[in-house]
């Protein structure tokens, strides 16, 4: 699979982009399934599929940002919703990794920073 060029994608309609996105996501799923069962010979197709998905999402986001078409924002609503969910999960994983770095559970890490300030005032 050669890959998609962003120039070519910008010429497509939003409905076509969402169909392309759905197809690429299905292909990625199939590639990962084959990799798990050791049937995938060329593992680079997974990386290429992920990058193609990112290109399509970028074009859809550009259209939404530039107000290119109201239809673009409406048809890209599913991808924006999943992008919002991804941002929330990234924030959660960042907090979890910070807690792991401190060696304390997530709740304990938050609590220790709050309780440390009053203790400093008492001394």
C-alpha positions in Angstrom: 0.0 0.0 0.0 1.6 3.2 -1.2 -0.1 5.6 1.2 -2.4 8.6 0.9 -1.1 12.1 0.1 -2.7 15.0 2.0 -2.9 17.0 -1.2 -5.2 14.3 -2.7 -7.3 14.1 0.4 -8.0 17.8 0.5 -9.8 17.5 -2.8 -12.3 14.9 -1.4 -15.7 15.6 0.0 -16.1 15.1 3.8 -18.4 12.1 3.2 -15.7 10.5 1.1 -13.1 11.2 3.8 -15.2 9.6 6.5 -15.6 6.5 4.3 -11.9 6.4 3.7 -11.3 6.8 7.5 -13.6 3.9 8.3 -12.0 1.7 5.7 -8.5 2.5 7.0 -9.6 1.7 10.6 -11.0 -1.6 9.4 -7.8 -2.4 7.6 -5.7 -1.5 10.7 -7.9 -3.8 12.8 -7.3 -6.7 10.3 -3.6 -6.0 10.2 -3.4 -6.1 14.0 -5.4 -9.3 14.1 -3.1 -10.9 11.5 0.0 -9.7 13.5 -1.4 -11.3 16.6 -1.9 -14.6 14.9 1.6 -14.4 13.2 0.1 -14.2 9.7 1.3 -10.7 8.9 4.5 -10.8 6.8 5.1 -7.1 6.5 4.5 -5.3 9.8 5.2 -1.9 8.2 1.7 -1.9 6.9 0.4 -1.2 10.4 2.5 1.9 10.7 1.4 3.1 7.2 -2.2 2.5 8.1 -1.9 4.5 11.3 -0.2 7.4 9.4 -2.9 7.3 6.7 -5.6 7.5 9.4 -3.8 10.5 10.9 -3.7 12.2 7.5 -7.4 11.8 7.0 -8.1 13.0 10.5 -5.9 16.0 10.0 -7.7 17.0 6.8 -11.1 16.6 8.5 -9.8 18.8 11.5 -8.5 21.5 9.1 -11.9 21.7 7.5 -13.6 22.0 10.8 -11.1 24.7 12.0 -11.3 26.7 8.8 -15.1 26.5 8.6 -14.7 24.9 5.2 -18.1 23.4 5.3 -20.7 22.8 8.0 -21.1 19.3 6.5 -17.4 18.6 7.2 -17.9 19.3 10.9 -21.1 17.3 11.0 -19.6 14.3 9.2 -16.4 14.5 11.2 -18.3 14.6 14.4 -17.6 10.9 15.2 -13.9 11.5 14.7 -13.9 14.6 16.8 -15.8 12.8 19.6 -13.2 10.1 19.6 -10.4 12.7 19.5 -12.0 14.4 22.6 -12.1 11.0 24.3 -8.5 10.5 23.4 -7.5 13.8 24.9 -9.2 12.8 28.2 -7.5 9.4 28.2 -4.1 11.1 27.5 -4.6 13.4 30.5 -5.6 10.5 32.7 -2.6 8.5 31.5 -0.3 11.5 32.2 -1.6 11.7 35.7 -1.1 8.0 36.2 2.4 8.1 34.9 3.3 11.0 37.2 1.9 9.1 40.1 4.0 6.0 39.1 7.1 8.2 38.8 6.6 9.4 42.4 6.1 5.8 43.5 2.7 6.6 45.1 -0.8 5.7 44.0 -2.6 8.4 42.0 -4.9 9.4 44.9 -2.0 9.5 47.3 0.1 11.7 45.0 -2.7 14.3 44.8 -3.3 14.1 48.6 0.4 14.5 49.5 0.8 17.7 47.5 -2.3 19.2 49.2 -1.3 18.1 52.8 2.3 19.3 52.3 1.3 23.0 52.0 -0.6 23.2 55.4 2.2 21.4 57.2 4.7 24.0 55.9 2.6 26.8 57.3 2.4 25.2 60.8 6.2 25.1 61.2 
